[in-house]
Amino acid sequence: MENAADLVEISELHFSYNDLPILRGLSLKIPRGKVVAILGGSGSGKSTLLKLIGGQLAPDRGWIRVNGEVVHKLGSDDLYRMRRKMGMMFQSSGLFTDLSVYENIAFPIREHYHLPEELVRAMVLMKLDAVGLRGARDMMPVDLSGGMARRVALARAIATDPLLAMYDEPFGGLDPVSLNVIATLIRKLNDALGLTSIVVTYDVSESLKLVDYIYVIAEGRLMGEGTPETLLASEDPYLKQFLKALPDGPVRFHFPAKPLAEELRLK
């Protein structure tokens, strides 16, 4: 299975938080070596999907296969082994605040592998150099700008040279320069290291420039898929509204409620 064209396969995936449905029969594939975006508005199930891929959550129905193995059927030891092949960049960077930049990058290497400290040092410095922050290795997370923190988080995500790198809202809250730097790094590191990358985001414009393929989800369902060029040319009402940020279309603004006139009627 390690030679299969798709690193991640998701079939008829259902998941709910208690009585609240999040994913409703989602199916998609992530090809090896590609950068794939999963786009959708807030609450569409994007971050939940990453947790299911990583085995933090188990589906109600359906399955996720990563590198030939069904994630939710793995025992603790096998799941831990699989996670060695995954890297994660969290939505809020997720750096350990009491550890320096250097120690943040070294942490997953030491956690997963018993290597001489000299080799750990070389790996850390190479990853920091790749994101342009080798000179910041002794800084603490509190002293980093938002863009620098995201770059450190990116370096930590690829610290162990994973098969799969996952990025949860990597562009949120960044200024235009930092945003472009992060997007460029994701693309270049994916190609240079032979990774497969999943970028979960609502940032349409940056994704269209960065990725090879896009899935658009809403209310836990797949609304469209294709290359950036294919989706931009789509006449589907939802895709047109979402990708071009149009004010009018099927995406609702108001949460379901009684008519305002009825609510305001004096009793």
C-alpha positions in Angstrom: 0.0 0.0 0.0 3.0 2.4 0.5 3.2 2.6 -3.3 -0.5 3.5 -3.7 -1.3 6.7 -5.6 -3.3 8.1 -2.7 -1.8 8.5 0.8 -5.1 9.3 2.4 -8.5 7.8 1.5 -11.7 8.9 3.2 -15.0 7.1 2.5 -18.6 7.9 3.6 -17.3 9.5 6.8 -19.9 10.5 9.4 -19.2 12.2 12.7 -21.2 14.0 15.3 -20.5 15.8 18.5 -23.3 14.4 20.7 -26.5 15.2 18.6 -24.8 17.8 16.4 -23.8 16.3 13.0 -20.5 17.6 11.7 -19.6 15.3 8.8 -22.3 13.7 6.8 -21.0 11.1 4.3 -17.8 12.8 3.3 -15.5 11.0 0.7 -12.2 12.3 -0.7 -8.7 11.3 -1.5 -5.3 13.0 -1.0 -2.7 12.0 -3.6 0.9 11.4 -2.6 3.3 14.3 -3.1 0.6 16.9 -3.7 -0.6 20.0 -1.7 -4.4 19.7 -1.3 -6.6 22.4 0.3 -9.8 21.6 2.1 -11.8 24.8 2.0 -15.0 25.7 3.9 -16.5 28.3 6.2 -16.3 28.2 10.0 -18.1 25.2 11.4 -18.0 23.2 8.2 -16.0 20.3 9.8 -12.5 21.1 8.4 -10.5 20.9 11.7 -12.6 18.0 12.9 -11.5 16.1 9.7 -7.8 16.6 10.6 -8.5 15.2 14.1 -10.1 12.2 12.5 -7.2 11.7 10.2 -4.8 11.8 13.2 -6.8 9.4 15.2 -7.8 11.9 18.0 -11.4 11.2 17.1 -13.2 8.1 15.8 -15.9 8.3 13.1 -19.5 7.3 13.7 -19.6 5.6 10.3 -17.2 5.2 7.4 -13.4 5.1 7.5 -10.2 6.9 6.9 -7.2 5.0 5.5 -3.7 6.5 5.8 -0.9 4.8 4.0 -3.0 1.7 3.7 -4.2 1.5 7.3 -7.6 2.2 8.7 -6.9 4.8 11.4 -9.8 4.1 13.8 -9.1 0.4 13.9 -5.5 0.8 15.1 -4.5 0.0 18.7 -2.5 2.5 20.8 0.9 1.3 19.7 0.1 1.2 16.0 -1.6 4.6 16.2 1.5 6.0 17.9 3.7 4.5 15.2 1.5 6.0 12.4 1.7 9.4 14.0 5.4 9.3 13.6 4.7 9.7 9.9 2.5 12.8 10.5 3.3 16.4 11.1 0.8 19.0 12.4 0.8 22.8 12.3 -1.9 23.9 14.7 -4.3 26.7 14.2 -2.8 28.8 17.0 0.8 27.6 16.4 0.6 25.5 19.6 4.2 26.1 20.6 5.3 25.1 24.1 5.5 28.4 25.8 8.2 27.3 28.4 10.5 25.9 25.8 12.8 27.9 23.4 12.5 27.8 19.7 15.3 25.2 19.5 13.6 23.0 22.2 10.2 23.2 20.5 11.7 21.7 17.3 13.8 19.2 19.1 10.8 17.9 21.1 9.2 15.6 18.4 12.5 14.3 17.3 13.5 13.3 20.8 9.9 12.0 21.5 9.9 9.6 18.5 13.5 8.7 18.0 16.5 7.9 20.2 19.2 9.8 18.5 22.6 11.2 19.6 22.2 14.8 20.6 24.7 15.9 18.0 22.3 14.5 15.3 19.3 16.1 17.0 21.1 19.5 16.9 21.8 19.1 13.2 18.2 18.2 12.4 16.9 21.2 14.4 19.2 23.7 12.8 18.5 22.4 9.3 14.7 22.7 9.8 15.1 26.2 11.3 17.3 27.2 8.4 14.6 26.0 6.0 12.1 28.5 7.5 14.7 31.3 7.9 14.9 31.2 11.7 18.1 29.5 12.5 19.3 32.8 14.2 16.2 32.8 16.4 16.8 29.3 18.0 17.4 30.7 21.5 14.3 32.9 21.6 11.2 32.1 23.6 7.7 31.8 21.9 6.5 34.9 23.8 9.2 37.0 22.0 8.2 35.9 18.5 6.0 37.9 16.1 2.9 36.1 14.8 4.6 35.3 11.5 7.7 34.0 13.2 5.7 31.8 15.5 3.9 30.2 12.5 7.3 29.6 10.8 8.5 27.8 14.0 5.3 25.8 14.1 5.9 24.8 10.5 9.5 23.8 11.2 8.2 21.6 14.1 5.6 20.0 11.8 8.3 18.8 9.4 10.9 18.1 12.1 10.8 14.3 11.7 10.4 14.4 7.9 6.8 13.0 7.9 5.0 11.4 5.0 2.0 13.7 5.7 2.0 17.3 6.9 -1.3 18.9 8.0 -1.8 22.6 8.4 -4.9 23.9 10.3 -5.6 27.5 9.3 -2.0 28.4 8.7 -2.8 31.9 7.3 -5.2 33.1 10.0 -4.3 36.5 11.5 -1.1 37.1 9.5 -0.1 40.2 7.7 0.2 40.0 3.9 4.0 39.6 3.9 4.0 36.8 6.6 1.1 35.1 4.9 2.9 35.0 1.6 6.1 33.7 3.3 4.2 30.8 5.0 2.3 29.9 1.8 5.6 29.8 -0.1 7.3 27.7 2.5 4.5 25.2 2.5 4.8 24.7 -1.2 8.6 24.7 -1.3 9.0 22.3 1.6 6.4 19.9 0.3 8.2 19.6 -3.0 11.8 19.6 -1.6 11.0 17.0 1.1 8.6 14.8 -0.9 5.8 15.4 1.5 2.0 15.2 1.0 0.3 18.2 2.5 -3.3 19.0 3.6 -4.0 22.7 4.1 -7.3 23.4 5.9 -8.3 27.0 5.5 -11.0 29.5 4.6 -8.5 31.7 2.8 -9.5 31.2 -0.8 -7.2 33.5 -2.6 -4.0 32.2 -1.1 -5.1 28.6 -1.5 -5.8 29.0 -5.2 -2.2 30.1 -5.7 -0.6 27.4 -3.5 -2.3 24.0 -4.0 -2.6 21.3 -6.7 -6.2 20.3 -5.8 -9.1 21.6 -3.8 -12.0 20.2 -1.9 -14.8 22.5 -0.8 -17.0 21.3 2.0 -20.1 22.8 3.7 -22.2 21.4 6.5 -20.1 18.3 6.5 -20.7 17.5 2.8 -18.5 17.8 -0.3 -19.7 20.7 -2.4 -17.1 20.6 -5.1 -13.6 19.5 -6.0 -11.0 20.1 -8.7 -7.9 22.0 -9.6 -8.0 25.8 -8.8 -8.6 26.5 -12.5 -11.5 24.1 -12.7 -13.3 25.4 -9.6 -12.8 29.1 -10.6 -14.6 28.3 -13.9 -17.4 26.5 -12.2 -21.0 27.8 -12.5 -22.2 26.0 -9.4 -24.0 28.7 -7.3 -22.4 27.7 -4.0 -18.9 27.5 -5.4 -19.2 30.8 -7.2 -20.4 32.5 -4.1 -17.7 31.0 -1.8 -14.7 31.2 -4.1 -15.5 34.7 -5.3 -16.8 36.0 -1.9 -20.1 37.2 -3.5 -22.7 38.7 -1.1 -25.6 36.9 -2.7 -26.1 33.2 -3.1 -27.0 30.0 -1.3 -24.8 30.6 1.7 -27.1 31.9 4.4 -26.2 34.9 6.5 -29.0 34.7 9.1 -29.4 31.7 11.4 -32.9 30.2 11.0 -35.4 32.2 13.0 -39.0 33.5 12.8 -39.7 36.5 10.6 -38.5 39.7 12.2 -42.0 41.3 11.9 -43.4 38.4 13.9 -40.8 38.7 16.6 -41.4 42.4 16.9 -45.2 42.2 17.0 -46.5 43.7 20.2 -48.5 41.4 22.3 
